[in-house]
Amino acid sequence: MSKPAAINFSNVSRHFGDLRAVDNISMEVHDGEFFSMLGPSGSGKTTSLRLIAGFDRPDSGKIQVYGEDVSDLPPYERPVNTVFQDYALFPHMTVSENIAYGLMIRRVSKAERAKRANEMLELVRLPGLGDRKPSQLSGGQRQRVALARALINQPKVLLLDEPLGALDLKLRQQMQIELKNIQQTIGITFIFVTHDQEEALTMSDRIAVFNHGRIEQIGTPAELYEHPISAFVAGFVGVSNFVGDEVARTIMGRPETGIPEMFTIRPEKIHIAEVDAKVDSDMYSAEGRIREVVYLGIYTRYIVALELGGELTVVEQNLNTTSMDALATRGKSVRLLWKREHIQSIKSNR
Amino acid sequence: MATHSTDSSSSKIRQLSTYLYRRPKLVLGLLLGPPMFYMVVVYLGSLLSLLVNSFYYLDDFSGKVIHSFTLQTYAQLFTESNLRIFSRTLIMALCVTIADALIAFPLGYYMAKFASPRMKSFLYLAVLVPLWSSYLVRVYAWRLILAKEGILGWVISRIGLQPVLDWVLSNPDIGGPSIGLSVLGMFITFVYIWLPYMILPIQTALERVPKSLEEASSDLGAKPLQTFRSVILPLAFPGVIAGSIFTFSLTLGDYIVPQVLGNSKVVIGAAVYSHQGTAGNIPLAAAFTMGPIFIMLIYLLIARKMGAFDAL
């Protein structure tokens, strides 16, 4: 028999009064994967994490950790550990005492505690800082201490609640890579809650996109990006153009069916060509006028007003273009071309 | 004419505002002058006069205070009966403080962590309302409750614990003719009277312990009792110390409760009262007063070291 799922939610619900924070969710997190729960605030991702940790209990449904039903277990009996959003380091203890807290609770000897705490400090690259108090550390260092403290218990699953939210961009990007490295080194399952889609795409093996207490879609970063199944996912993961109804039907050359038609197309998949450019049979095209040009260094963003109505955002890398070239195209009539396979027809539930 | 006069008066106010705005030190002086005068002259002045008086002595023969420097008044403090007054008062203050802390902690914890906003404001009110009524009224109320024919004695005799009560009251250290006239009665009343001063700082300190710390502790494997011992108690302890400053010092200096409820056992406050009143021995009363002041100074230094002032 294969190993059971790291985490298994079956029909889990958690309501706060009228608010359905988690609304009948079923999902599986595989052993050893980096799994992200992505969604806007109030979408149920943090509540789901708290249900796994045991800080909150489901109103209905069952939560299993490696096959064991933990729905009724208190947090201190669950084989999972958490890295908190505000780090939740104990202010009255030193860094080493914080890291070794779980060992102290389990009555591990003092010498062993010190040794293991030092190993963890090495792992998170903070050697020699064990005697400081948390208040003497920077945000990024506290973050690492919180990580070390959670990992020292050797949990089967590590839960991370927006752990990088309070860091600045550079540090965040650095920590993203480090987290991923640590996860691959120790090989345990990570469940990562975030509202930052770029962060989720960077680190995750799979992502669950949350909205209104439900999961919209679960998939690898590429699946979510290339084949979003709903307008919400298309809009939340990356930037997307939405083309609806009349315009969509005309572009795709479909007859009126009475069923609303909608597709999305990513800005980087669209190519800007001359108005009289040839359209291959595997392409869709639309004519328009460049209304706005935003030069962004690596690439330029064009906003094109379509003759059929509506606008499409197009980005093109500045491989040969200079800013002068790019800005000079403002007001120009163009033909937009993109491959048929790059559009994604979706349910229009926006 | 009318408009003209308002114009000129408002322009005078403007001139004054500008004048003061340019002289921040003058403004500071005007603001701090009266309270500084009060603190230095009235408050510290009286303490200083106390200190000075404690170095005079009472001439036993003439009954007059001799205004010359001596340490003999302080030496009188170290007689056996006076030392017993000190130790008795200290033990009482300590016991009251510990009892208050034990009662206040669960209540403060409930208020800080569990009570709904509505329940919380109700409890705040319940804790504070007794402070609005006169201290004397509450002390006399306790005298009635604890009197021999009082409600407590009635309940105790009704549930058949009279022998136990008699046995407790027969103990010479805490007993007396009735609860209302015993060291035990003083203790009960002190615990009640000073309880609000312990609840509020503890509640404030607990309020500042983030919920996530408790969650982190339990996440790392600590059972509730371990979390309490390793996280909540150490972080709330400055609040306990802050509260104890009040309960300890207030018990140390009180002379009303022992007068109304106590037996013949004298405490520091009562000794001061009788020395400066009936005995007319102001120097000894002053020396007695320096005792608790000295004890409190040491206590405050320790409390500051433990971070108690952050919890006030």
Interface residues (C-beta under 8 A of the other chain):
Chain A: A53 G54 F55 P74 P75 Y76 V80 N81 T82 F84 Q85 D86 A88 L89 F90 P91 H92 Y101 G102 M104 I105 R106 R149 A150 N153
Chain B: P210 S212 L213 E215 A216 S217 S218 D219 L220 G221 A222 K223 Q226 S230 V231 P234 L235
